[in-house]
Structure formats: C-alpha cells, structure tokens
Amino acid sequence: MNLIDEIETETWHILLRIYTHQRMVASLTGSATRYELANKLVALSALRELLIVQIARLADKRRDARSVDMLLKRGEFPGAVAAVKEAVDAFRTLAEPVVRIRHEQVAHMKPGIVSSSEPRELPTEALLATKALLRLVDIARGATIGYSFKVGSVEVVIDLRASVAAGEMVAV
C-alpha cells in the first residue's frame, strides 16, 4: 500500500465516522431506555473526538508522520503536482482550526474546557476540512473517488460520500 492509498483509506474512515455520527444523532429519540440513550451520547462524544484527531493527524507537520505534507513530498500523481500542492494547501488551511480544537479540547484540554457527553454537532471546521481532503484525494488520484460501506452480504451498499453530503443514507 502506498501513501495515497493510506490517505484514501484514512479518508474513508473519516467519512464513516461522520456518517455514523449523523445516524446516531438521528436515532437518539428512538432510544429504548435511558441507558441506551446515555451509551449513544458517550459514543457520539468519542466519534467527535476521534474525527478531530484523524483530521489533525493528516495535517501534522512532522517529517516522520503520514500526512498530506508527506504525500506531497513522496507521492506520484497522474496530474499536475501544482494542483495537488494547491489542494494540500487548502486542506492544511481548513485543518488548522481542527488542529487547534484537538490541542485545546481533546489532547491538552485548556483550563475551562471539560469533558462532556452532551450531544454536540460535529465541528463545522472538521466538515470543511473533510471536503478539502476529499478534493485533495480526488486530485491526487486524477479521478473522483467513491467511498462505499457495506456491513454484510445482504445489506445495501452505502455511498459514504453522498450520504455525508445528504445527511442521510444514500444507497449505491
């Protein structure tokens, strides 16, 4: 697996987390018990934090970290490297606030920031950075990439990219 494959796989995981968060929020009112509701709230909080960490990892500036910077330096692209560089710069710019959220609210918790299991929307900054990441992978691959999810042999295949954009399940 080469670097673009790894980043594409990470992008799939990011989309899956966003999709799962959307589906869990939609199912909160259908919780059978208060314990089930509490479990969902804890899981939503964990998904939110994991999404922030995953996006921040891809924006990492260390030379030894798998990131968009490493992709730019080591990757081979079917199209113009300048277009990939522009997409990397756009992602990094949109990921900066996510990195700040990671530092202040997830990893190092600034004074006054406390853990909470109250339902919270995913940060707009994370969603914008994800859109930029999708664009980056598409440009680096030279084609629009499809991200699908299937949980079993008889279930429908879910188009993660379209589902996240629509805010509901979109079957292939």
Secondary structure as UniProt FT lines:
FT   HELIX           3..27
FT   HELIX           28..30
FT   HELIX           34..58
FT   TURN            63..64
FT   HELIX           68..74
FT   HELIX           81..101
FT   HELIX           102..107
FT   TURN            111..112
FT   HELIX           124..141
FT   STRAND          148..149
FT   STRAND          158..159
FT   HELIX           160..166
//
